[in-house]
Amino acid sequence: KSINVYFISNFHFIRQNYSPSILANLYADIKKHTYIKFPEWVDVRKYETEFIKKGFNVVPCSTLSTSVIKAFDNIISDNLGSIFAESRYLKKKCYFFKTNIFMDAQKHIINSGNLLPKEIITSSDFANLKKTKPITNEPELFNFELVETILNSSLKL
């Protein structure tokens, strides 16, 4: 089973510039090693259907990102944002996918200094990503019930 999941974050750009068939062809070299996760956007189902038809493993776009991040060893994204933040919080290995598909949009991210050189990968690196060691202490998620209790008790004062 694949240990990588690639979150396609720049879907607005993709939808404007690449048909489902062309995009699947551009990503053909990663399909053996990586699951694809599209965001839940308009028109995304056409892309999911085409990728599945061409032999990709696709995580349904409706699946919560946090669940996907917890399920995989290596998290890959083409943008810096919530996927990176959640992955780091959950102590998962996360990588920035440097690709010619988004090169102009990615230049400022790559030059920002927010990534370590080892976190920037190309499609040829996908096959060589390693399985992570199990995390013994899973991080505690934000406790909304505690916050609600504190707020309610302070309102009664």
Secondary structure, DSSP 8 states (H G I E B T S, - for coil): ---EEEE---HHHHHHH--HHHHHHHTGGGTTTEEEE--S-TTHHHHHHHHHHTT-EEE-TTS-HHHHHHH-SEEEESSSSHHHHHHHHTT-EEEEE--GGGHHHHHHHHTSS-S-GGGEE-GGGGGG-------SS------HHHHHHHHHHHHT-
